Amino acid sequence: MASVSRGLDRIEVTFDDPSLVADAGLIVPATLMVRLGLEELVNATVRLVGRMGGARPGRKVLTLVATILAGGSHIDHADRLRAGSTHRVLPFRVMAPSTLGTFLRSFTFGHVRQLDAVIGETIHRAWSLGAGPGRSPMTIDIDSTICGVYGKAKQGAAYGYTRVLGYHPLLATWASTGEVLHARMRKGSSQRGHKRFIQELVVRVRRAGAGGPLLVRADSGFFSYALIDTLTRLGVDWSITVQISPHIRSCIEAIEESAWRSIVYPDGGAAQVAETTYVTGAHGGFRCVRLVVRRTRLTDPTQQALWPDWRHHAFITNLEMPTIDVDKFHRDHARVELVIRDLKEGAGLEHCPSGRFFANAAWLDCAVLAHNLVRWTSRLGHVQHDDHLTVARTVRSRLIALPGRLVNRSGRLVLRLPDQWPWETNFTVTLDRIRALPLLA
């Protein structure tokens, strides 16, 4: 142990090599940025004319996106893109953190909407390259999350129903891939905007190229007959959790005992499902909806003595599937929590860097772009299997966060990467596949 320690002490450390690339794997998603024409798209769509820091927004947005792709969670982390020759594997000029802070603070509501339109067009372009659903059925999970903050200086932050100080953004994700289709920053106490959000979402995915049947899954926070009517009018199927109100409970109690069917459930618990028709008055008339109920209880004798009763979970749906199958399908809505966790831990949303609300809304859009670029890189580069959700941390550790050296070999730049890298084949195959994509501009 002592000899090893002395050996490490003899190693001299210097920061003096301008040819080193800190995150050499950024060349892969950066190549996809070029194929999607992202910088030109942002410049043409986000119009910050006359506002301080508003010139050439494309390079500033992409600097923030690349920072998040490299694992950054604060504006100051953009400095890692300026280390050594890292900037030379990026297709845009890397901007300083102070410039990026001024840029984000220049955003208003209208400018956030312009950046949101960039996301919609980028989805359309990525899907046109082969990352979209085509005419296959598409399941969309809707949820909201809490972005906690500390201190009272964050504009728009408030205490919501979770009693956590922060923001309360809405998110819509594609269940099969985990990419974020639509996002909207809201104040911490807000519970509104569901109907408008869904309308914009459906229009966006249709314009992007989703030509097959659409289905929306959501939890009880999104339940309203106005939202159901909107989905029905737009030709979208739905499966929405409902709270166990007195009316719902009386409907559940009226289900015959013989109607319950046992389903497979984790060890230590038992579960059964049944369905009925829920009849309620709405808009001066009566409305009948399909109500599917799952009841669970503990099977361990010791715990069952403490909680002997059934616990019920109910949702309404217009899907024409067998009871057990539709219950299993609805339970799969929990996948959205994995996407939200990855958006926070892997795409920079665990921190809202500015004290201004619209600056943080623009940061959310940059995080969504970074999150989706990871998924499109995996999908178009054939890194991840279609039946597995992409995890940003895994892609970052295998393809992005590897050191390199940029050298000039007979007039041609060569990016030299570590010998015996475990995922060398994945890296080269992914880069070759993305380079083979056509340019979209």
One Martini backbone bead per residue (centre of mass of N, CA, C, O) as a GRO file, in nm:
protein
  441
    1MET     BB    1   0.057   0.063  -0.020
    2ALA     BB    2   0.300   0.254   0.004
    3SER     BB    3   0.417   0.219  -0.285
    4VAL     BB    4   0.167   0.319  -0.434
    5SER     BB    5   0.158   0.599  -0.306
    6ARG     BB    6   0.439   0.690  -0.404
    7GLY     BB    7   0.376   0.659  -0.704
    8LEU     BB    8   0.151   0.875  -0.713
    9ASP     BB    9   0.331   1.113  -0.601
   10ARG     BB   10   0.520   1.119  -0.873
   11ILE     BB   11   0.290   1.238  -1.025
   12GLU     BB   12   0.256   1.479  -1.260
   13VAL     BB   13   0.043   1.772  -1.286
   14THR     BB   14  -0.098   1.903  -1.592
   15PHE     BB   15  -0.244   2.196  -1.783
   16ASP     BB   16  -0.111   2.176  -2.133
   17ASP     BB   17  -0.322   2.032  -2.350
   18PRO     BB   18  -0.480   2.145  -2.647
   19SER     BB   19  -0.567   1.845  -2.783
   20LEU     BB   20  -0.769   1.777  -2.582
   21VAL     BB   21  -1.076   1.585  -2.517
   22ALA     BB   22  -1.311   1.554  -2.283
   23ASP     BB   23  -1.585   1.490  -2.480
   24ALA     BB   24  -1.558   1.310  -2.757
   25GLY     BB   25  -1.859   1.188  -2.796
   26LEU     BB   26  -2.001   1.454  -2.903
   27ILE     BB   27  -1.976   1.389  -3.209
   28VAL     BB   28  -2.237   1.231  -3.236
   29PRO     BB   29  -2.469   1.437  -3.160
   30ALA     BB   30  -2.344   1.662  -3.339
   31THR     BB   31  -2.404   1.521  -3.607
   32LEU     BB   32  -2.711   1.525  -3.564
   33MET     BB   33  -2.742   1.829  -3.556
   34VAL     BB   34  -2.660   1.867  -3.851
   35ARG     BB   35  -2.878   1.686  -3.982
   36LEU     BB   36  -3.115   1.872  -3.843
   37GLY     BB   37  -3.049   2.180  -3.844
   38LEU     BB   38  -3.048   2.339  -3.562
   39GLU     BB   39  -2.915   2.618  -3.575
   40GLU     BB   40  -3.089   2.731  -3.808
   41LEU     BB   41  -3.362   2.684  -3.672
   42VAL     BB   42  -3.321   2.870  -3.430
   43ASN     BB   43  -3.253   3.131  -3.586
   44ALA     BB   44  -3.541   3.128  -3.744
   45THR     BB   45  -3.738   3.113  -3.473
   46VAL     BB   46  -3.568   3.274  -3.264
   47ARG     BB   47  -3.668   3.618  -3.182
   48LEU     BB   48  -3.422   3.847  -3.022
   49VAL     BB   49  -3.462   4.126  -3.122
   50GLY     BB   50  -3.311   4.380  -2.918
   51ARG     BB   51  -3.197   4.182  -2.711
   52MET     BB   52  -3.002   4.094  -2.472
   53GLY     BB   53  -2.834   3.820  -2.609
   54GLY     BB   54  -3.001   3.759  -2.903
   55ALA     BB   55  -2.777   3.677  -3.074
   56ARG     BB   56  -2.745   3.392  -3.208
   57PRO     BB   57  -2.921   3.141  -3.067
   58GLY     BB   58  -2.813   2.869  -3.169
   59ARG     BB   59  -2.532   2.850  -3.021
   60LYS     BB   60  -2.660   2.876  -2.732
   61VAL     BB   61  -2.848   2.637  -2.726
   62LEU     BB   62  -2.626   2.422  -2.804
   63THR     BB   63  -2.447   2.471  -2.561
   64LEU     BB   64  -2.656   2.377  -2.354
   65VAL     BB   65  -2.706   2.097  -2.472
   66ALA     BB   66  -2.409   1.994  -2.458
   67THR     BB   67  -2.379   2.029  -2.157
   68ILE     BB   68  -2.599   1.823  -2.082
   69LEU     BB   69  -2.477   1.581  -2.236
   70ALA     BB   70  -2.206   1.600  -2.044
   71GLY     BB   71  -2.359   1.659  -1.740
   72GLY     BB   72  -2.476   1.929  -1.702
   73SER     BB   73  -2.657   2.160  -1.447
   74HIS     BB   74  -2.504   2.429  -1.518
   75ILE     BB   75  -2.394   2.703  -1.673
   76ASP     BB   76  -2.087   2.676  -1.588
   77HIS     BB   77  -2.046   2.391  -1.740
   78ALA     BB   78  -1.967   2.511  -2.026
   79ASP     BB   79  -1.651   2.520  -1.982
   80ARG     BB   80  -1.590   2.220  -2.073
   81LEU     BB   81  -1.616   2.298  -2.387
   82ARG     BB   82  -1.333   2.489  -2.361
   83ALA     BB   83  -1.151   2.252  -2.332
   84GLY     BB   84  -0.915   2.245  -2.527
   85SER     BB   85  -1.063   2.062  -2.817
   86THR     BB   86  -1.376   2.032  -2.778
   87HIS     BB   87  -1.492   2.251  -2.980
   88ARG     BB   88  -1.397   2.081  -3.249
   89VAL     BB   89  -1.653   1.862  -3.212
   90LEU     BB   90  -1.828   2.113  -3.279
   91PRO     BB   91  -2.073   2.297  -3.495
   92PHE     BB   92  -2.012   2.536  -3.288
   93ARG     BB   93  -1.992   2.809  -3.097
   94VAL     BB   94  -1.875   2.846  -2.789
   95MET     BB   95  -2.018   2.976  -2.503
   96ALA     BB   96  -2.029   3.165  -2.238
   97PRO     BB   97  -2.184   3.168  -1.937
   98SER     BB   98  -2.252   3.472  -1.929
   99THR     BB   99  -2.399   3.470  -2.204
  100LEU     BB  100  -2.613   3.254  -2.130
  101GLY     BB  101  -2.748   3.410  -1.900
  102THR     BB  102  -2.839   3.652  -2.072
  103PHE     BB  103  -3.003   3.489  -2.273
  104LEU     BB  104  -3.217   3.363  -2.079
  105ARG     BB  105  -3.316   3.649  -1.962
  106SER     BB  106  -3.449   3.736  -2.253
  107PHE     BB  107  -3.694   3.575  -2.205
  108THR     BB  108  -4.020   3.515  -2.301
  109PHE     BB  109  -4.307   3.370  -2.366
  110GLY     BB  110  -4.276   3.385  -2.677
  111HIS     BB  111  -3.986   3.262  -2.688
  112VAL     BB  112  -4.057   2.991  -2.564
  113ARG     BB  113  -4.252   2.914  -2.794
  114GLN     BB  114  -4.037   2.913  -3.013
  115LEU     BB  115  -3.863   2.687  -2.884
  116ASP     BB  116  -4.096   2.484  -2.887
  117ALA     BB  117  -4.113   2.475  -3.200
  118VAL     BB  118  -3.837   2.347  -3.239
  119ILE     BB  119  -3.908   2.076  -3.117
  120GLY     BB  120  -4.131   1.999  -3.315
  121GLU     BB  121  -3.947   2.008  -3.572
  122THR     BB  122  -3.733   1.807  -3.471
  123ILE     BB  123  -3.918   1.567  -3.454
  124HIS     BB  124  -3.993   1.563  -3.751
  125ARG     BB  125  -3.701   1.516  -3.855
  126ALA     BB  126  -3.632   1.258  -3.697
  127TRP     BB  127  -3.871   1.089  -3.808
  128SER     BB  128  -3.784   1.117  -4.113
  129LEU     BB  129  -3.515   0.932  -4.044
  130GLY     BB  130  -3.663   0.681  -3.848
  131ALA     BB  131  -3.780   0.759  -3.534
  132GLY     BB  132  -4.071   0.696  -3.591
  133PRO     BB  133  -4.400   0.543  -3.603
  134GLY     BB  134  -4.578   0.616  -3.826
  135ARG     BB  135  -4.860   0.380  -3.848
  136SER     BB  136  -4.833   0.313  -3.567
  137PRO     BB  137  -4.911   0.275  -3.265
  138MET     BB  138  -4.952   0.535  -2.999
  139THR     BB  139  -4.823   0.592  -2.674
  140ILE     BB  140  -4.916   0.843  -2.430
  141ASP     BB  141  -4.764   0.998  -2.153
  142ILE     BB  142  -4.903   1.175  -1.878
  143ASP     BB  143  -4.735   1.428  -1.672
  144SER     BB  144  -4.610   1.545  -1.362
  145THR     BB  145  -4.373   1.757  -1.185
  146ILE     BB  146  -4.110   1.833  -0.948
  147CYS     BB  147  -3.906   2.132  -0.922
  148GLY     BB  148  -3.699   2.190  -0.692
  149VAL     BB  149  -3.632   2.462  -0.464
  150TYR     BB  150  -3.426   2.724  -0.312
  151GLY     BB  151  -3.573   2.969  -0.196
  152LYS     BB  152  -3.727   3.304  -0.291
  153ALA     BB  153  -3.590   3.388  -0.591
  154LYS     BB  154  -3.788   3.218  -0.758
  155GLN     BB  155  -3.972   3.271  -1.017
  156GLY     BB  156  -4.286   3.099  -0.962
  157ALA     BB  157  -4.238   2.970  -0.707
  158ALA     BB  158  -4.424   2.711  -0.524
  159TYR     BB  159  -4.668   2.568  -0.331
  160GLY     BB  160  -4.813   2.268  -0.354
  161TYR     BB  161  -4.960   1.963  -0.292
  162THR     BB  162  -4.658   1.861  -0.195
  163ARG     BB  163  -4.502   2.089  -0.030
  164VAL     BB  164  -4.310   2.197  -0.263
  165LEU     BB  165  -4.068   2.403  -0.370
  166GLY     BB  166  -4.156   2.506  -0.711
  167TYR     BB  167  -4.214   2.344  -1.004
  168HIS     BB  168  -4.491   2.231  -1.257
  169PRO     BB  169  -4.445   2.043  -1.504
  170LEU     BB  170  -4.538   1.931  -1.819
  171LEU     BB  171  -4.557   1.589  -1.963
  172ALA     BB  172  -4.487   1.416  -2.279
  173THR     BB  173  -4.456   1.067  -2.367
  174TRP     BB  174  -4.312   0.805  -2.531
  175ALA     BB  175  -4.343   0.487  -2.429
  176SER     BB  176  -4.129   0.333  -2.617
  177THR     BB  177  -3.872   0.564  -2.585
  178GLY     BB  178  -3.896   0.840  -2.389
  179GLU     BB  179  -3.967   1.076  -2.543
  180VAL     BB  180  -4.027   1.417  -2.556
  181LEU     BB  181  -4.310   1.584  -2.698
  182HIS     BB  182  -4.397   1.766  -2.442
  183ALA     BB  183  -4.355   2.092  -2.271
  184ARG     BB  184  -4.450   2.273  -1.955
  185MET     BB  185  -4.407   2.540  -1.772
  186ARG     BB  186  -4.493   2.586  -1.422
  187LYS     BB  187  -4.608   2.674  -1.154
  188GLY     BB  188  -4.608   2.530  -0.843
  189SER     BB  189  -4.946   2.578  -0.809
  190SER     BB  190  -5.021   2.453  -1.074
  191GLN     BB  191  -5.333   2.279  -1.240
  192ARG     BB  192  -5.322   2.382  -1.534
  193GLY     BB  193  -5.355   2.322  -1.899
  194HIS     BB  194  -5.445   2.040  -2.015
  195LYS     BB  195  -5.614   2.090  -2.270
  196ARG     BB  196  -5.408   2.258  -2.433
  197PHE     BB  197  -5.180   2.053  -2.420
  198ILE     BB  198  -5.324   1.825  -2.577
  199GLN     BB  199  -5.380   1.975  -2.836
  200GLU     BB  200  -5.082   2.035  -2.905
  201LEU     BB  201  -4.984   1.743  -2.903
  202VAL     BB  202  -5.155   1.622  -3.133
  203VAL     BB  203  -5.064   1.818  -3.351
  204ARG     BB  204  -4.762   1.755  -3.335
  205VAL     BB  205  -4.760   1.445  -3.401
  206ARG     BB  206  -4.904   1.472  -3.670
  207ARG     BB  207  -4.698   1.662  -3.807
  208ALA     BB  208  -4.448   1.460  -3.753
  209GLY     BB  209  -4.596   1.154  -3.850
  210ALA     BB  210  -4.838   1.037  -3.690
  211GLY     BB  211  -5.065   0.794  -3.847
  212GLY     BB  212  -5.173   0.647  -3.613
  213PRO     BB  213  -5.294   0.549  -3.338
  214LEU     BB  214  -5.401   0.713  -3.040
  215LEU     BB  215  -5.287   0.714  -2.686
  216VAL     BB  216  -5.387   0.820  -2.355
  217ARG     BB  217  -5.210   0.839  -2.047
  218ALA     BB  218  -5.329   0.895  -1.701
  219ASP     BB  219  -5.383   1.043  -1.415
  220SER     BB  220  -5.597   1.192  -1.184
  221GLY     BB  221  -5.498   1.493  -1.248
  222PHE     BB  222  -5.651   1.465  -1.557
  223PHE     BB  223  -5.941   1.444  -1.469
  224SER     BB  224  -6.189   1.520  -1.721
  225TYR     BB  225  -6.452   1.577  -1.936
  226ALA     BB  226  -6.315   1.787  -2.114
  227LEU     BB  227  -6.073   1.607  -2.192
  228ILE     BB  228  -6.231   1.368  -2.306
  229ASP     BB  229  -6.376   1.529  -2.527
  230THR     BB  230  -6.119   1.617  -2.673
  231LEU     BB  231  -6.009   1.336  -2.742
  232THR     BB  232  -6.258   1.239  -2.898
  233ARG     BB  233  -6.254   1.466  -3.114
  234LEU     BB  234  -5.944   1.377  -3.199
  235GLY     BB  235  -5.928   1.053  -3.200
  236VAL     BB  236  -5.846   0.968  -2.896
  237ASP     BB  237  -5.753   0.754  -2.682
  238TRP     BB  238  -5.826   0.645  -2.329
  239SER     BB  239  -5.651   0.633  -1.990
  240ILE     BB  240  -5.787   0.719  -1.666
  241THR     BB  241  -5.747   0.803  -1.360
  242VAL     BB  242  -5.936   0.777  -1.052
  243GLN     BB  243  -6.083   0.880  -0.784
  244ILE     BB  244  -6.211   0.769  -0.469
  245SER     BB  245  -6.513   0.840  -0.453
  246PRO     BB  246  -6.822   0.793  -0.336
  247HIS     BB  247  -6.935   0.710  -0.616
  248ILE     BB  248  -6.715   0.506  -0.687
  249ARG     BB  249  -6.744   0.327  -0.437
  250SER     BB  250  -7.039   0.241  -0.486
  251CYS     BB  251  -6.975   0.106  -0.758
  252ILE     BB  252  -6.776  -0.105  -0.647
  253GLU     BB  253  -6.972  -0.238  -0.433
  254ALA     BB  254  -7.169  -0.347  -0.676
  255ILE     BB  255  -6.981  -0.564  -0.734
  256GLU     BB  256  -6.956  -0.876  -0.794
  257GLU     BB  257  -6.768  -1.127  -0.664
  258SER     BB  258  -6.762  -1.305  -0.936
  259ALA     BB  259  -6.612  -1.071  -1.117
  260TRP     BB  260  -6.347  -1.137  -0.999
  261ARG     BB  261  -5.996  -1.139  -1.110
  262SER     BB  262  -5.706  -1.286  -1.100
  263ILE     BB  263  -5.366  -1.168  -1.071
  264VAL     BB  264  -5.051  -1.097  -1.120
  265TYR     BB  265  -4.834  -1.050  -0.833
  266PRO     BB  266  -4.639  -0.967  -0.610
  267ASP     BB  267  -4.490  -1.064  -0.350
  268GLY     BB  268  -4.720  -1.033  -0.076
  269GLY     BB  269  -4.967  -1.023  -0.289
  270ALA     BB  270  -5.301  -0.945  -0.395
  271ALA     BB  271  -5.504  -0.955  -0.708
  272GLN     BB  272  -5.790  -0.787  -0.864
  273VAL     BB  273  -6.032  -0.772  -1.135
  274ALA     BB  274  -6.279  -0.533  -1.259
  275GLU     BB  275  -6.598  -0.430  -1.409
  276THR     BB  276  -6.788  -0.131  -1.499
  277THR     BB  277  -7.046   0.113  -1.496
  278TYR     BB  278  -7.027   0.462  -1.504
  279VAL     BB  279  -7.275   0.683  -1.377
  280THR     BB  280  -7.316   1.029  -1.478
  281GLY     BB  281  -7.356   1.358  -1.451
  282ALA     BB  282  -7.348   1.576  -1.755
  283HIS     BB  283  -7.459   1.854  -1.885
  284GLY     BB  284  -7.767   1.758  -1.807
  285GLY     BB  285  -7.679   1.454  -1.818
  286PHE     BB  286  -7.566   1.134  -1.915
  287ARG     BB  287  -7.276   0.925  -1.829
  288CYS     BB  288  -7.100   0.645  -1.978
  289VAL     BB  289  -6.835   0.447  -1.834
  290ARG     BB  290  -6.552   0.263  -1.817
  291LEU     BB  291  -6.479   0.070  -1.520
  292VAL     BB  292  -6.166  -0.011  -1.379
  293VAL     BB  293  -6.071  -0.248  -1.119
  294ARG     BB  294  -5.821  -0.266  -0.861
  295ARG     BB  295  -5.743  -0.506  -0.607
  296THR     BB  296  -5.551  -0.498  -0.295
  297ARG     BB  297  -5.350  -0.722  -0.080
  298LEU     BB  298  -5.213  -0.868   0.182
  299THR     BB  299  -5.067  -1.204   0.268
  300ASP     BB  300  -4.932  -1.154   0.516
  301PRO     BB  301  -5.035  -1.220   0.830
  302THR     BB  302  -4.912  -0.983   0.984
  303GLN     BB  303  -4.998  -0.752   0.785
  304GLN     BB  304  -5.300  -0.830   0.757
  305ALA     BB  305  -5.376  -0.745   1.049
  306LEU     BB  306  -5.336  -0.434   0.974
  307TRP     BB  307  -5.432  -0.485   0.646
  308PRO     BB  308  -5.728  -0.637   0.551
  309ASP     BB  309  -5.809  -0.459   0.328
  310TRP     BB  310  -5.900  -0.344   0.038
  311ARG     BB  311  -5.739  -0.184  -0.235
  312HIS     BB  312  -5.818   0.077  -0.468
  313HIS     BB  313  -5.799   0.097  -0.837
  314ALA     BB  314  -5.908   0.341  -1.082
  315PHE     BB  315  -6.031   0.343  -1.429
  316ILE     BB  316  -6.090   0.501  -1.737
  317THR     BB  317  -6.217   0.378  -2.064
  318ASN     BB  318  -6.229   0.316  -2.442
  319LEU     BB  319  -6.118   0.042  -2.450
  320GLU     BB  320  -6.119  -0.278  -2.640
  321MET     BB  321  -6.045  -0.479  -2.377
  322PRO     BB  322  -5.968  -0.689  -2.168
  323THR     BB  323  -5.952  -0.650  -1.840
  324ILE     BB  324  -5.665  -0.757  -1.783
  325ASP     BB  325  -5.524  -0.611  -2.022
  326VAL     BB  326  -5.602  -0.315  -1.953
  327ASP     BB  327  -5.467  -0.311  -1.677
  328LYS     BB  328  -5.178  -0.370  -1.771
  329PHE     BB  329  -5.161  -0.129  -1.961
  330HIS     BB  330  -5.207   0.096  -1.748
  331ARG     BB  331  -4.966   0.025  -1.557
  332ASP     BB  332  -4.746   0.118  -1.775
  333HIS     BB  333  -4.746   0.425  -1.695
  334ALA     BB  334  -4.493   0.409  -1.497
  335ARG     BB  335  -4.268   0.471  -1.713
  336VAL     BB  336  -4.269   0.784  -1.682
  337GLU     BB  337  -4.089   0.794  -1.428
  338LEU     BB  338  -3.827   0.714  -1.574
  339VAL     BB  339  -3.818   0.958  -1.760
  340ILE     BB  340  -3.814   1.178  -1.544
  341ARG     BB  341  -3.560   1.084  -1.404
  342ASP     BB  342  -3.380   1.116  -1.659
  343LEU     BB  343  -3.435   1.420  -1.701
  344LYS     BB  344  -3.302   1.496  -1.428
  345GLU     BB  345  -3.029   1.315  -1.420
  346GLY     BB  346  -2.955   1.335  -1.754
  347ALA     BB  347  -3.092   1.654  -1.842
  348GLY     BB  348  -3.082   1.900  -1.609
  349LEU     BB  349  -3.370   1.912  -1.423
  350GLU     BB  350  -3.255   1.926  -1.118
  351HIS     BB  351  -3.200   2.229  -1.226
  352CYS     BB  352  -3.276   2.579  -1.184
  353PRO     BB  353  -3.063   2.845  -1.269
  354SER     BB  354  -3.279   3.072  -1.243
  355GLY     BB  355  -3.479   3.352  -1.124
  356ARG     BB  356  -3.636   3.318  -1.392
  357PHE     BB  357  -3.898   3.174  -1.538
  358PHE     BB  358  -3.832   3.186  -1.855
  359ALA     BB  359  -3.545   3.078  -1.826
  360ASN     BB  360  -3.640   2.798  -1.715
  361ALA     BB  361  -3.814   2.728  -1.960
  362ALA     BB  362  -3.573   2.723  -2.159
  363TRP     BB  363  -3.416   2.503  -2.007
  364LEU     BB  364  -3.627   2.283  -2.049
  365ASP     BB  365  -3.600   2.276  -2.360
  366CYS     BB  366  -3.301   2.196  -2.359
  367ALA     BB  367  -3.342   1.932  -2.203
  368VAL     BB  368  -3.526   1.802  -2.414
  369LEU     BB  369  -3.325   1.803  -2.647
  370ALA     BB  370  -3.113   1.628  -2.505
  371HIS     BB  371  -3.294   1.387  -2.442
  372ASN     BB  372  -3.369   1.327  -2.745
  373LEU     BB  373  -3.083   1.295  -2.864
  374VAL     BB  374  -3.021   1.038  -2.714
  375ARG     BB  375  -3.252   0.871  -2.846
  376TRP     BB  376  -3.182   0.919  -3.145
  377THR     BB  377  -2.900   0.806  -3.133
  378SER     BB  378  -2.987   0.520  -3.048
  379ARG     BB  379  -3.194   0.465  -3.277
  380LEU     BB  380  -3.024   0.548  -3.537
  381GLY     BB  381  -2.758   0.381  -3.417
  382HIS     BB  382  -2.836   0.107  -3.280
  383VAL     BB  383  -2.792   0.083  -2.954
  384GLN     BB  384  -3.094   0.027  -2.888
  385HIS     BB  385  -3.350  -0.146  -2.810
  386ASP     BB  386  -3.691  -0.115  -2.859
  387ASP     BB  387  -3.763  -0.265  -2.562
  388HIS     BB  388  -3.572  -0.033  -2.448
  389LEU     BB  389  -3.483   0.204  -2.240
  390THR     BB  390  -3.319   0.492  -2.244
  391VAL     BB  391  -3.014   0.590  -2.075
  392ALA     BB  392  -2.821   0.860  -2.035
  393ARG     BB  393  -2.593   0.752  -1.853
  394THR     BB  394  -2.513   0.520  -2.040
  395VAL     BB  395  -2.449   0.681  -2.295
  396ARG     BB  396  -2.237   0.863  -2.165
  397SER     BB  397  -2.033   0.639  -2.062
  398ARG     BB  398  -1.998   0.501  -2.364
  399LEU     BB  399  -2.004   0.769  -2.585
  400ILE     BB  400  -1.912   1.056  -2.444
  401ALA     BB  401  -1.725   1.009  -2.170
  402LEU     BB  402  -1.443   1.038  -2.352
  403PRO     BB  403  -1.125   1.058  -2.419
  404GLY     BB  404  -0.919   1.275  -2.634
  405ARG     BB  405  -0.724   1.335  -2.945
  406LEU     BB  406  -0.634   1.603  -3.156
  407VAL     BB  407  -0.495   1.539  -3.477
  408ASN     BB  408  -0.251   1.593  -3.738
  409ARG     BB  409  -0.276   1.386  -4.037
  410SER     BB  410  -0.184   1.488  -4.325
  411GLY     BB  411  -0.423   1.723  -4.300
  412ARG     BB  412  -0.590   1.535  -4.098
  413LEU     BB  413  -0.826   1.494  -3.872
  414VAL     BB  414  -0.778   1.309  -3.559
  415LEU     BB  415  -0.956   1.104  -3.330
  416ARG     BB  416  -0.817   0.993  -3.036
  417LEU     BB  417  -0.881   0.698  -2.861
  418PRO     BB  418  -0.906   0.461  -2.645
  419ASP     BB  419  -0.774   0.176  -2.583
  420GLN     BB  420  -0.995  -0.076  -2.519
  421TRP     BB  421  -1.278   0.008  -2.560
  422PRO     BB  422  -1.569  -0.157  -2.483
  423TRP     BB  423  -1.750   0.047  -2.703
  424GLU     BB  424  -1.625   0.075  -2.993
  425THR     BB  425  -1.833  -0.046  -3.187
  426ASN     BB  426  -2.074   0.129  -3.110
  427PHE     BB  427  -1.945   0.396  -3.182
  428THR     BB  428  -1.876   0.350  -3.486
  429VAL     BB  429  -2.157   0.266  -3.580
  430THR     BB  430  -2.313   0.518  -3.491
  431LEU     BB  431  -2.148   0.728  -3.649
  432ASP     BB  432  -2.192   0.604  -3.932
  433ARG     BB  433  -2.504   0.618  -3.934
  434ILE     BB  434  -2.529   0.928  -3.893
  435ARG     BB  435  -2.350   1.011  -4.137
  436ALA     BB  436  -2.563   0.870  -4.345
  437LEU     BB  437  -2.744   1.088  -4.309
  438PRO     BB  438  -2.929   1.332  -4.412
  439LEU     BB  439  -2.964   1.658  -4.478
  440LEU     BB  440  -3.147   1.899  -4.275
  441ALA     BB  441  -3.276   2.250  -4.381
   0.00000   0.00000   0.00000
